[in-house]
Amino acid sequence: MNSSGTSAKSALRASIRARRTARIDASRADSGGAPALYAEHVAKLVRAVRPAAVVGYAALPGEPSLDAALTALLDSQTPVLLPATRKGEPLQLGHVTGPLDDLPRGTWGIREPDRTLPAPEALARAADTAAAGAGVGAGAGAGAGAAPILVLVPGLAYDTRGVRLGNGGGFYDRTFGPQGQFAGGVADGVLAPLRARLRFVGVCWDDERTDDLPRAAWDLTVGAVLTESGLHRVTSDT
Ligand SMILES: Nc1ncnc2c1ncn2[C@@H]1O[C@H](COP(=O)(O)OP(=O)(O)OP(=O)(O)O)[C@@H](O)[C@H]1O
């Protein structure tokens, strides 16, 4: 991506962050039904996808909150993992075992699980645990028919092709993007089957869906975008 793409991204981030700040102020007056809407849409998605595990995120003020959605998944015994960030590194992931509000706050005040692993390892274990529970036999490469892993990806904006504008740290790109931790040759016997199970769904607000975002070679794209109004398929795979 050229420097005009980079500055276009920065300008867009600034305007979306300003709108999110205004949203926080507005929601103080109106307690808002958005978390319930996201919970409803996530529940519907989970019923359709039947994932072995769901990777969520613990929202900061202004971001769409998945707290109600993830709490409902935990109540129904669906394994939920949350990310932990370390500057300049791919995401780590850890299982949530108790109430989201009990989680310690890590970098940038984000609630993070205290026991985490690199994402490939964490997801391979989650997949194995789910397979053992279903009596299918362990192995991240449990191959065709293995249950997907749903990854709910927070974004400042998504375009109609599923291109994402993140917060600028590159965490999701380093982990799941085309040049990230899961990238590798087709001959990669461990990562390839695990990667094939990942289903990326972006999460943002309706007014953050846009026609065309600048896209860098490393940017993660998603297969659908979830907003307060529901699930939106992307137009084509990029
Ligand atoms: N696979 C990778 N390895 C190393 N650095 C990477 C990789 N992918 C992205 N980056 C770096 O991350 C930085 C941020 O990228 P970008 O602006 O696309 O982030 P973002 O998608 O908005 O952020 P985030 O995923 O944290 O929300 C860039 O400087 C980029 O070089």
The ligand as an ORCA input file, in Angstrom:
! r2SCAN-3c Opt
* xyz 0 1
  N       2.347    -10.415      9.118
  C       2.875     -9.296      9.601
  N       4.117     -9.301     10.109
  C       4.661     -8.179     10.600
  N       4.037     -6.983     10.630
  C       2.801     -6.907     10.133
  C       2.142     -8.060      9.598
  N       0.894     -7.689      9.205
  C       0.787     -6.359      9.484
  N       1.915     -5.886     10.031
  C       2.198     -4.501     10.426
  O       1.167     -4.001     11.261
  C       1.081     -2.590     11.077
  C      -0.358     -2.138     11.143
  O      -1.053     -2.603     10.021
  P      -2.506     -2.031      9.682
  O      -2.498     -0.542      9.644
  O      -3.061     -2.761      8.483
  O      -3.250     -2.504     11.024
  P      -4.765     -2.744     11.343
  O      -5.295     -3.892     10.565
  O      -5.481     -1.455     11.168
  O      -4.592     -3.091     12.902
  P      -5.166     -4.159     13.946
  O      -5.189     -5.516     13.291
  O      -4.254     -4.109     15.107
  O      -6.498     -3.663     14.346
  C       1.739     -2.269      9.754
  O       2.864     -1.470     10.047
  C       2.168     -3.600      9.210
  O       3.445     -3.549      8.624
*
